[in-house]
Amino acid sequence: VQLQASGGGLVQAGGSLRVSCKARGINFRLYTVNWYRQPPEKQREWVANITSDGEQNYADAVKGRFTVSRDNVYRMAYLQMDRLKPEDTAVYYCKIQHSGADFWGQGTLVTVSS
């Protein structure tokens, strides 16, 4: 199983950014995709997920601003981030749990300037 995250960058507060996660080596459509982030010098925290049925769940800190989606044909998951705030600055990771093990993407850095 391989996950590759991409799409991070520098954006001004109030702006938007989309990060992507490409999966290889699994029947992607069967799995929930979780998004996490790790702000500088802080613990990694859960952000959102999208289930195999397309159900979306969000942490309170991002609800109403972030949207998760997926494209099972291309084995992609997306995290659309709108109305970004400086406190959203973090390395963003995608994760899939497969056969009892967690598989993480390498992370992509999102920096929101004030």
Secondary structure in CASP SS format (residue, H / E / C, confidence):
PFRMAT SS
TARGET T0000
AUTHOR 0000-0000-0000
METHOD secondary structure of the structure
MODEL  1
V C 1.00
Q E 1.00
L E 1.00
Q E 1.00
A E 1.00
S E 1.00
G C 1.00
G C 1.00
G E 1.00
L E 1.00
V E 1.00
Q E 1.00
A C 1.00
G C 1.00
G C 1.00
S C 1.00
L E 1.00
R E 1.00
V E 1.00
S E 1.00
C E 1.00
K E 1.00
A E 1.00
R E 1.00
G C 1.00
I C 1.00
N C 1.00
F H 1.00
R H 1.00
L H 1.00
Y C 1.00
T C 1.00
V E 1.00
N E 1.00
W E 1.00
Y E 1.00
R E 1.00
Q E 1.00
P C 1.00
P C 1.00
E C 1.00
K C 1.00
Q C 1.00
R C 1.00
E E 1.00
W E 1.00
V E 1.00
A E 1.00
N E 1.00
I E 1.00
T C 1.00
S C 1.00
D C 1.00
G C 1.00
E C 1.00
Q E 1.00
N E 1.00
Y E 1.00
A C 1.00
D C 1.00
A C 1.00
V C 1.00
K C 1.00
G C 1.00
R C 1.00
F E 1.00
T E 1.00
V E 1.00
S E 1.00
R E 1.00
D E 1.00
N C 1.00
V C 1.00
Y C 1.00
R C 1.00
M E 1.00
A E 1.00
Y E 1.00
L E 1.00
Q E 1.00
M E 1.00
D C 1.00
R C 1.00
L C 1.00
K C 1.00
P H 1.00
E H 1.00
D H 1.00
T C 1.00
A E 1.00
V E 1.00
Y E 1.00
Y E 1.00
C E 1.00
K E 1.00
I E 1.00
Q E 1.00
H E 1.00
S C 1.00
G C 1.00
A E 1.00
D E 1.00
F E 1.00
W E 1.00
G C 1.00
Q C 1.00
G C 1.00
T E 1.00
L E 1.00
V E 1.00
T E 1.00
V E 1.00
S E 1.00
S C 1.00
END
